[in-house]
């Protein structure tokens, strides 16, 4: 189409002006854009500059006739496809017409020509031109859709690769966390036992307490390793964001060093959020560390909190409702900043601009994973040489009660055992030794097993006196789930407590825990484990073996002397069952063990 008139362009070529006028009059009512040339040279120049649906050209022209012009047009890729119809007079012999076809013409008309005949020829080629334009438009549309589809497929492929990468990292992190949690369990367990043995005024208590606090931070780190792969359930509690910042401020000062000036500006308003305190602290630590590395010669770091109300732009960006309220945590440094290319990749696993010896590329991935797990949002504002600002938006919670950041176990609930027997199955020697020492110290009798098969064997040998089975989930020879199933097949209703350093979703995929079993995750606080053990034993139904022990205790407190002496040994199990009926008749002694 003509770019000037939006009509179909047709080129008329003849050296005689009166012939051009005749053709123009004949075709003027067909809605065409008629362009005229009086020589072959002019025709070539016009065809190179414009696109034509058809060329109507005389053969007999001076300097360059129609044949030569047609041959040159066919030789040029730009004009090769333009149809040419020769319109001439006095050349009705076949040789002239054949020469015209050989030079590239699509038709050869000899004057005088019937006007309707010429018009019908022109109409055919202009319609073909329109179809060509339509096909080209469809072609461009198809190319655009192919490009769009290709881009979509590439995005899907990139997302798949990212998902596979995150899954691989999550699997790796799960394995690392399992071993790391075993180590932390041993450190925390023996640390707490050591603390119990130290006198209140011992100077070593401070050192042990530092060790225990370090193990708690290690627990937070272990959970954070899993956060960006979304494999870790969080411990969400109602928290004031301002308190989190205040609690971690001193640790951040030690982390970033004295050459960086740290300033905190917390909102006067209480900013209640539902969060995992340890993970939000990890976010602050990672961002502060990242800021420190961006300021090798020192600088300033500002941490501030405020309330934020979503406007239309924010709502559209994050698919939230306008007027939704958020607690904003903003970390701003005066470092080197980053360009757009780095910003686009900053949260990708293993992406780092730091030297190999200083960066792993996982710190910001952990941050992103934690923020997304909290159903929150993070924005990055940065320019080269102008520093960087991270803004985190967390939903504000209304009517939420502030809970302590770290759950403390009431020491009054940590009661000593009463000589009950516990089967402990754990393949890690250090963890096994720690659990045995702790439970023995608190008055329990322990039977040990190093794998799942041995756990089943030991249970069958001692089923009449085992009150609780404490076992790892993943063990050699037989998994905890398989051992659990075999123990149930014996008809026993004993309570089972699984303990594991793997992620909770990993365990739930492999262990169908019913009401007679429970799960506690490593690294476990020793007090919490002792409370859990006591609760499970106290909640279990009394078996005949426990009843026999209660009978002996009943005769002891009532002064009876005709009891078999063996009954005083609670670990003897079925001995003393002959006195069961006698005990049942004692209505006043129904639950001595709980008194």
BELMO-V856962 format. One line per field, one symbol per residue. ss: DSSP state (~ for helix, > for strand, _ for the rest). phi: phi as a letter, one per 40 degrees, with the letter a starting at -180 (. if undefined). psi: psi as a letter, one per 40 degrees, with the letter a starting at -180 (. if undefined). A space follows every 50 residues. Layout:
ss=???
phi=???
psi=???
This chain:
ss=_______>>>>>>___~~~~~~~~~~~~~~_>>>>>>__~~~~~~~~~~_ ___>>>>________~~~~~~~~~~________>>>>>>____~~~~~~~ ~~~___>>>>>___~~~~~~~~~~~~~~~~~~~~~~~~~~~~~~~~~~~~ ~~~~~~~~~~~~~~~~~~~~~~~~~~~~~~~~~~~~~~~~~~~~~~~___ ___~~~~~~~~~~~~~~~~~~~~~~~~_________>>>>~~~~~~~~~~ ~~~~~~___>>>>>>______>>>>_~~~~~~~~~~~~~~~~~_____>> >>>>>>>>>__~~~~~~~______>>>>>>>>>______~~~~~~_____ ____________~~~~~~~~~~~___>>>>>>_____>>>>>>>>_____ __________~~~_______>>>>>___~~~~~~~~~~~~~___>>>>>_ _~~~~~~~~~~~___>>>>>>>_______~~~~~~~~~~_____>>>>>> ___~~~~~~~______>>>>>____~~~~~~~~~~~~~~____~~~~~~~ ~~~~~~~~______~~~~_~~~____~~~~~~~~_______~~~_
phi=.cccbfbccbbbbacbdcccccccccbcccgbccbbbbaccccccccccb bbcabbbcccbcgbccccccccccccdcbccccbbcbabgbccccccdcc ccchccaabbccbcdccccccccdcccccccccccccccccccccccccc cccccccccccccccccccccccccccdcccccccccccccccccccccd cccccccccccccccccccccccccccccfbbccbcbcbcdcccccccdc ccccccgccbccbbbcccccbcbbacddccccdccccccccdccbcbgib bbbbbacbbccccccccbfbcdgcbbcbbbbbbbccgaccccdcbcccdg cabccdcbbbgbdcccdcccccccfbbbbbbabdgbgbbbbbbbdcbbfb ccbccbcbcccccccccbgccbcbbaccdccdccccccccdcgbcbbbac accccccccccbccbccabbaccbbcgacdcccdccccccgcbccbbcba cccccccccbbccbccbabbcccbcdccccccdccccccccccccccccc ccccccccgcbccddcccccccgccgccccccccccccbcacccc
psi=ihedefihhhhhhiehddddddddddedeefihhiiieiddddddddddi hidihhhidgiidhadddddddddehddedehhhhhhiiegeiddddddd ddeeieihhhiihhdddddddddddddddddddddddddddddddddddd ddddddddddddddddddddddddddddddddddddddddddddddehid eheedddddddddddddddddddddedeefehhighihihdddddddedd dddddeidehhhhhgiieihghihihdddddddddddddddddegdeiai hhhiiiihhhaddddddefiiieihihhhhhhifaeaiidddddedehhe hieiidedieeedddddddddddefiihihhiiheeaihhhhhhhihifh hhiidhhhhhddegiiifeihhhhhhehdddddddddddddfeihhhiie iddddddddddfdeehdihhiidhiidhidddddddddeeeifiihhihi eiiddddddehghaeeiihhiihhhdddddddddddddeiihiddddddd ddddddeeeiefihdddehdeebehedeedddddegdegdgdde.
